[in-house]
Amino acid sequence: MYFRELIRYIHLNPLRAKIVSDIKELNKYPYSGHSALMGRKKHEWHDTEYVLSYFGKKV
């Protein structure tokens, strides 16, 4: 599904583009929502449940 690929691109692009060197840095990077999707930060405007619903259930 295109939407899932778009989400991956948006949230992982700083890592893939080598703007940050690893996941730890990505979680601190202010222009990526990766940390919110992983439950490390909370933004009231970021609907993580909706976004994550496209990736299946948590096990």
ZAMARGU-4260 file (C-alpha; in steps of 0.2 Angstrom, whole numbers, plus 5000, padded with zeros to 4 digits):
<rodrens>
0) 5000/5000/5000 | 5007/5017/4995 | 5002/5025/5012 | 5013/5013/5022 | 5028/5017/5010
5) 5025/5036/5012 | 5025/5034/5031 | 5041/5024/5030 | 5049/5037/5019 | 5044/5052/5029
10) 5049/5045/5046 | 5065/5035/5041 | 5072/5047/5027 | 5084/5057/5039 | 5092/5040/5043
15) 5093/5034/5025 | 5099/5051/5019 | 5113/5050/5032 | 5107/5066/5041 | 5107/5056/5057
20) 5119/5042/5060 | 5108/5029/5069 | 5091/5026/5077 | 5096/5034/5093 | 5099/5050/5084
25) 5084/5048/5073 | 5073/5048/5089 | 5080/5065/5094 | 5079/5073/5077 | 5065/5086/5078
30) 5059/5084/5060 | 5055/5066/5060 | 5040/5058/5069 | 5049/5042/5072 | 5050/5044/5090
35) 5032/5048/5092 | 5027/5032/5082 | 5039/5022/5093 | 5030/5029/5109 | 5046/5038/5115
40) 5038/5056/5113 | 5020/5062/5113 | 5014/5076/5101 | 4995/5080/5103 | 4994/5084/5085
45) 5002/5067/5079 | 4989/5053/5078 | 5000/5039/5080 | 4986/5026/5082 | 4979/5030/5065
50) 4996/5029/5057 | 5001/5013/5066 | 4984/5005/5061 | 4991/5003/5044 | 5005/4992/5050
55) 4994/4978/5059 | 4992/4973/5077 | 5005/4975/5090 | 5011/4958/5096
</rodrens>
